[in-house]
Amino acid sequence: MTGKQGSTADETAIPVVDMRRPRWGDPARVTELPAAAAALAGDATEDRGVAPEAVTPPAQTVPSAVRADLEALVGTEHVVGSDDARIQHTRGYSTPDLLRLRIGDASDAPDLVVYPADHDEVVRILQICAAAKVAVVPFTGGTSVVGGLAPDRAGFDGVVSLDLRRLDRLVEIDEISRVATLEAGLRGSAAEALLRERGWTLGHFPQSYEGAGIGGYAATRSAGQSSAGYGRFDEMVEGLVLATPRGTVELGTAPRSAAGPDLRQLILGSEGAFGVITSVRLRVRPAPTTRIFDGWRFASFADGAAALRRLAQDGPLPTVIRLSDEVETAINLADPAQLGGESTGCLVVTGYEGEEREVLRRRDAASEVLVGAGGTALGAGPGESWRTGRFAGPYLRDPLLDAGVLVETLETATYWSKLHELRASVTAAITDTLTASGTPPLVMCHISHVYSSGASLYFTVVAPFGADPIAEWAAAKTAANAAIRATGASITHHHAIGRDHRDAYHDEIGPLALEALRAVKATVDPDGVCNPGILI
């Protein structure tokens, strides 16, 4: 797949990685901190925290009769209660999640990990657990960064982690309709490899791509880095199957329908609170034959955002479009000369994928818009550098944490007219809160998802450890959430709600809508065992 211009090296080169908490990605990969990151770490002594094999989870509380019923259903070998399995299903990958595990806190560990083989087994597991008042947490890649895998235990006789890794099939491809049915336990990189073998792609590449799974994408309304061209994951979903304690819900009989509200959208983003998504039917696209990524310099974030808005509203949209603010640009560019000889400015990355003629047409037309908006073309270097290194970012967090440097992210979305107010408010809230605690931060921001009416803002925060980094970040996160809601923005664009955003989400939708969601949960999950405390 090589066009006359650009590169078509694709994401199928990234294998499914069996990550080991509390560290990210391939355990064999050694990550060296770049100069800018090393400067933030200073001369701190490395501390990798408590090794996971040295962490002891709490005593199991699931009744023995329930375990026996689960073993009879799925097989003894598929019901695991070892310390290692429980630790590796504890919480997600937010920085507070990892910091807790690094100090040996496994208080949120599930009692058992159960591996069903198919949809019917998932339904029966939910029924067994509902009858025994045992909570069930769906698990695909386990990459939640908002507390989505740490249910409320109060009132339950234990917690089961329902690991869907055995539901890993590409069930079918309807090449005429361009839709594919995938089981929920299929990891994102494995799904892409299976589709590429047939000449297709989802085009869904979030930064969690090495770890996340299809079910998680659907349950959290994930957005990949190529969303401008391929759309968000929820926009790709044509149909889905949901297992609940009361049976099966199957949705999506046609691409569009006027048959009442679109209930697919009720399940997408539900984070396991209404049941377990076991398969999805997804729109697929022909695998690209040409890829070209470019870099552009804009004098300021405001200038770059105005250029992105022009493309989002009037076109043509690149497949990938991304604007880093001045701070993120300075940190991420190893050589300032990449900014076209300027020492400051903001980097825009544009990427184009598809059939060669169409790629070149869109690139030429978008470039004309960017030049007209004040952009300076930097060539392929910065764009290709971002493309080839885009999944390396999460690997930097572990060595920074080892060096006593807190790194965390948060994101939101708003209308174009409120974008700069939102950015200023959130930056100030985080900066003021962490500075007051004696840990002044570096706050970076970028836009990576755009729409005709607005865009997302994604913040990365770096700060030295204080006396209690978990508490210090909790205060900063609370302040950021308040700033987001004060400007009328959404509490999340693609990270989901979990526990961390729950109160702000309830404020965002209001009491009547929250009552409606609780009524849905009471209908499909009357005993409340499905990921309790998450979302609602």
Buried (B, 14 or more C-beta within 10 A) or exposed (E): EEBEBBBBEBBBEBEBBEBBBBBBBBEEEEBEBEEBBBEBBEEBEEEEBBEBEEBEBEEBEBBEEBBEBBBEBBEEEBBBBEBBBBBBBBBBBBBBBBBBBBEBBBEBBBBBBBBBBBBEBBBBBBBBBBEBBBBBBBBBBBBBBBBBBBBBBEEBBBBBBBBBBBBBBBEEBEEEEBBBBBBBBBBBBBBBBBBBEEEBBBBBBBBBBBBBBBBBBBBBBBBBBBBBBBBBBBEBBBBBBBBBBBEBBEBBEEEEEEEEEEBBEBBBBBBBBBBBBBBBBBBBBEBBBBBBBBBBBBBBBBBBBBBBBBBBEEEBBBBBBBBBBBBBBBBBBEEBEBBBEEEEBBBBBBBBBBEBEBBBBBBEEBBEBBEEBBBBBBEBBBBBBBBEEBBEBBBBBBBBBBBBBBBBBBBBBBEBEBBBBBBEBBBBBBBBBBEEBEBEBBBBBBBBBBBEEBBBBBBBBBBBBBEEBBEBBBBBBBBBBBBBBEBEBBBBBBBBBBBBBBBBBBBBEEEEEBEEBEEBBEEBBEBBBBBBBBBB
